[in-house]
Amino acid sequence: MFAENNTFSAMSWDENTKMWSKTGTYCSVGAARMHPDENIDAVRTWVSTETGFIVISNTVKKPDVTGGDGVLLKIMKNGTQIWPERGWCVLDYDDAQGKEFEVPIEVASGDNIHFIVNANQSSNYDTTFWVSNIKFANKEN
């Protein structure tokens, strides 16, 4: 998916690159990487198939640390931001080490979890590796 003006929209599958993309832009989403365009966020969406408590384990990093101005990150459940608490998490352009974090949250069947990468000022060098592992768990654990 991509987000433009706070609206999520479907992307087209590109068989050559094996990625989803928005035609006419640099915005793309692959199996483990995302690239936003200026004014267009790259969004990977997971849809819950059941009701319960999940823990989302995330690893986010920059594969190319030679330029750019970094990216901005957030996770939303439906229309509510769940990580970070507010605003954006900054991933610096030279952060090859990246960030690892967990997000515990209750979900209902049909809930959408959106993983969003924003270009910051410029979309140059904005390819971002974002791998999330989502597990249903007991709320007490």
N, C-alpha and C positions, 0 to 999 in steps of 0.2 A: 504494500500500500504506500501511498504518499499522502502527505498532509499539506494543504495549501489553504490559507485563510481559515484555519481551524476546522477544515472539512477533510475527512478521510476518504480516499478514492482508490479504486482498484488500479493495478498496473498491468502491463502487457508482458507476456512471457516471451523472452528472446532465446530461441533455441540455440543460436550460435554462441552466446555468452553464458547460457544456462543461468540466467538471472531475470528477475522481474525488473521492468524499467518503465519510466514515463517518457513516451516518445517526445523527442525534441529537447530533452534535458540530460543532465548528467545524473539524475536521480535513479538509483538502482538498489535492488535488494537481492542478495544471493543467500546461499545456505549458511554462511558464517560471516558475511561481510555486507556492509551497507555504505552507500555514498549519497549524500544529499546534494541538492543544487541550491543556488541562492534563492531564497523565498519559497523553497519546496523541501519539506522534511522527508527523509527516508524513514519508512515505518514498517516494522515487521509485526504482524498481529497473530496472537495465539487465541483460539476460541475454546473455552472450557466445555467439555462434554458432560460434566457432572458438577454437582454441588459439593463443596467441601473446603478444606483448608489446604493451601499450596505454599510451597517454599520455592522461590525463584532464585537459583544460584547463577550469578552473572560474571563473565569475564569480558572486559572491554579494553581494547588497546589500538594503537595506531601502527599499521604495518610499514608506512613510509614516513620517516621522521626527518625528512630533508627540507620541508617547507610548510607553508600554510599558516593559518592562525588558530588551529585547533577546531574542535567541534563541541557542541552542546548536547547533552543527553538527558532524557527523562523517560519514565515509565508511567503509563496511565492505565487505569482499569475503567473501561467504558469512558466516561467523560471526566473522571476524577484522577488527579495526579497522585501516584502512590510512592514515587521515588524520583528525585529527592523530595523532601517534605514540601518544598516550594521552589520556584525558579528552575534553574538548569544546573546540572553537574558539568563542570568544565573538564574536558579531556584535552590537555595541551598537545600542540602539534608534534612535540618530540617525545611523547609518552609511549615508548615501545613496551615498557613494563606493564602499564595499564592499571586497571582497577578491578578488584574482585569484591563482590558484595552479595548479600542475600536480602531478599524481600519476601517476608511472610505476609499472606493475605487470604482472606476468605473469598470464595468465588461461588457463583451460582451457575448452573448450566446455561450456556449461551453468553456468558460474560466475555468481553474482549479485553485482552491484555496487549497494550500497544508499546513497543520498544521504539523510541524515536531518536533519530540523529538529525541535528540541526547544523547548518553550515557555519554558524557564527557570522562573520562578516563576508568571507570569501569561501567558495567551494573548492578552491585549489588544494590538492593533497588531502582531501577529506575522506578517503576510503578508511573505514573503521571496521575492525573485527569485533563482532559482538556475538558471543556464544552464551545462550541461556539454557539452563537445565531446569525444567519445571517438574516438581514431584508433589503428589498428594501426600499429606502427612497428618498425623494427629496434632491437634492444636497445642496440646500440652508439651510436645517434644520440641 
